[in-house]
Amino acid sequence: MCGPKVRVGVCVRNCENTKNTIREAIESIMKQDHPHKLMEVIFVDDGSEDNTFFIIEEYSPKMDMKVKTIINGKDLVILEMLW
């Protein structure tokens, strides 16, 4: 598969209750016609106190691209999923 590799950065904080903002953003990324095997999505959660992280984790296995989640809180945590 050829073509440019694309890395998408999504910075979030308490996005659950803003008209499904995080769900809409993820679904929009999933609908892109660029080859998903050439895409990587990096979510950076800056200490959300709602369910934003769990929504990201719900969608991550459904995304057929590399997904990395960085959680900035007390301890910096990096979760990486390769699908």
C-alpha positions, 0 to 999 in steps of 0.5 A: 500500500502506498501513499503518505502516512497521516497522523491525526492529533485529537486533544480533548478535555471533558468532551462527553457532554458537548453534543457528543463532540468526541463521538462525532470527531472519532466517527469523522476520522473513521470515515476518511477515505485515506487508507486506514493502514497508513493512518495513526490517531493520537488522543491527548486527554488533559485530565477529563473528569467525565467519560471522555476517556471511556468513549475513546476506549470504546471506539479504539478497537473499532478503528482499523488504524493505529491508535495511541491515547495519552492521558495527562493527569497525576501520572502521564499514561500512554496506551497504544493499540495496533489494530 
